[in-house]
Amino acid sequence: MHSGAHSDAWYAKTKHRAWHRKGNASLNIKQIKYFVSVANRGSLSSAAREHGISVQAVSKSMADLEFEFGENLFDRSHQGIELTPLGEAFLEKAAEVDSSFRELELISESCDEKPVKLRLFLVAPAFCNNAKARANMAAFFDKHLNART
């Protein structure tokens, strides 16, 4: 990783570039997630497997990201992928964003846990003592299914 001075220079350069961007493209969380995976794994195919998408989808996402910056974030070779100085500086913040977003997803998932309503219908022909049978079933459901009857 580079020192904080490199990061400061990168921020200034990136802020200027973002201000003067002409295209309609914009940075998105998937690009950040894919970038962090590619950077950590050193491979597009490994990152694609991690996210359950095609190598072409990861490659396009990284090409779009590099287009956003107007510079390469990776040096590509037969041995794999290595980060450029800009890529290393971007990884510092991208990893923080990725981690924070994962935490937000966990919070969101925990909020989605709404009680499930289960409706149970018993269809049976009339029989003697059916009121007692219904009461016994209600007691069973209350006890074992934490249900209100």
C-alpha positions in Angstrom: 0.0 0.0 0.0 1.1 3.6 -0.5 1.4 6.2 2.1 -1.2 8.7 3.0 0.5 11.3 0.9 -0.3 9.3 -2.2 -3.9 9.0 -1.1 -4.1 12.8 -0.7 -2.8 13.3 -4.2 -5.2 10.7 -5.5 -8.1 12.4 -3.8 -7.3 15.7 -5.3 -6.8 14.2 -8.7 -10.0 12.2 -8.5 -12.1 15.1 -7.2 -10.9 17.2 -10.1 -11.6 14.4 -12.6 -15.0 13.7 -11.2 -15.9 17.4 -11.4 -15.1 17.5 -15.1 -16.5 14.1 -16.1 -18.5 14.3 -19.3 -20.1 10.8 -19.5 -23.3 9.7 -17.9 -21.7 6.7 -16.2 -21.4 6.7 -12.4 -19.7 4.7 -9.7 -21.9 2.0 -8.2 -21.6 -0.5 -5.3 -21.3 -3.5 -7.5 -18.2 -2.0 -9.2 -16.7 -1.4 -5.8 -17.5 -5.0 -4.6 -16.1 -6.5 -7.8 -13.0 -4.2 -7.7 -12.2 -5.3 -4.1 -12.6 -8.9 -5.0 -10.4 -8.7 -8.1 -7.8 -6.7 -6.2 -7.7 -9.2 -3.3 -7.8 -12.3 -5.4 -5.6 -11.0 -8.3 -7.9 -12.6 -10.8 -11.1 -11.7 -12.7 -12.2 -15.4 -12.8 -11.8 -15.9 -9.1 -13.8 -12.7 -8.4 -16.5 -13.8 -10.8 -16.8 -17.1 -9.0 -17.1 -15.3 -5.6 -20.0 -13.2 -6.9 -21.6 -15.9 -9.0 -21.3 -13.9 -12.3 -19.5 -14.3 -15.5 -15.9 -13.3 -16.0 -17.1 -11.0 -18.8 -19.4 -9.2 -16.4 -16.6 -8.6 -14.0 -14.3 -7.5 -16.8 -16.9 -5.1 -18.2 -17.5 -3.7 -14.7 -13.7 -3.1 -14.2 -13.4 -1.6 -17.7 -16.3 0.8 -16.9 -14.7 1.7 -13.6 -11.3 2.4 -15.3 -13.2 4.5 -17.8 -14.6 6.5 -14.9 -11.1 7.3 -13.7 -9.6 7.8 -17.1 -6.7 5.6 -16.0 -5.9 1.9 -15.4 -6.5 0.5 -11.9 -4.8 -2.7 -12.8 -1.7 -3.9 -14.6 -2.7 -7.0 -16.5 -0.2 -9.7 -17.5 0.0 -13.4 -18.1 0.8 -13.9 -14.4 -2.4 -12.2 -13.3 -3.6 -8.7 -12.3 -1.7 -6.3 -10.1 -2.9 -2.9 -8.8 -1.5 0.3 -10.2 -0.6 3.1 -7.7 -4.1 4.5 -8.5 -5.6 1.1 -7.9 -3.9 0.7 -4.6 -5.1 4.1 -3.4 -8.6 3.4 -4.6 -8.5 0.0 -2.8 -7.9 1.7 0.5 -11.2 3.5 0.4 -13.1 0.9 -1.7 -12.4 -1.8 0.9 -13.8 0.5 3.6 -16.9 1.2 1.5 -17.4 -2.5 0.8 -17.1 -3.4 4.5 -19.5 -0.6 5.5 -22.0 -1.7 2.8 -21.9 -5.3 4.1 -22.7 -4.0 7.6 -25.6 -2.1 6.2 -26.9 -5.2 4.4 -26.7 -7.1 7.7 -28.7 -4.4 9.4 -31.3 -4.4 6.6 -31.6 -8.2 6.7 -32.2 -8.2 10.5 -34.9 -5.6 10.0 -36.6 -7.7 7.4 -37.4 -10.4 9.9 -41.1 -9.9 10.3 -43.3 -12.4 12.1 -44.7 -14.9 9.7 -48.5 -15.4 10.0 -49.5 -19.0 9.5 -53.2 -19.8 9.0 -54.2 -23.3 9.6 -57.5 -24.7 8.5 -58.9 -28.0 9.5 -61.4 -29.6 7.3 -63.0 -32.7 8.6 -66.4 -34.2 8.7 -68.5 -33.6 11.8 -67.7 -35.9 14.7 -68.5 -36.3 18.3 -66.6 -34.1 20.7 -65.2 -31.9 18.0 -65.1 -28.9 20.4 -62.7 -30.8 22.6 -60.5 -31.8 19.6 -60.3 -28.2 18.5 -59.4 -27.1 22.0 -56.6 -29.7 22.2 -55.3 -28.7 18.8 -55.3 -25.1 19.8 -53.3 -25.9 22.9 -50.9 -27.9 20.9 -50.3 -25.1 18.4 -50.0 -22.5 21.1 -47.3 -24.6 22.9 -45.3 -25.9 20.0 -45.7 -23.3 17.3 -45.8 -20.2 19.5 -49.1 -19.4 17.8 -52.2 -17.6 19.0 -55.4 -19.4 18.4 
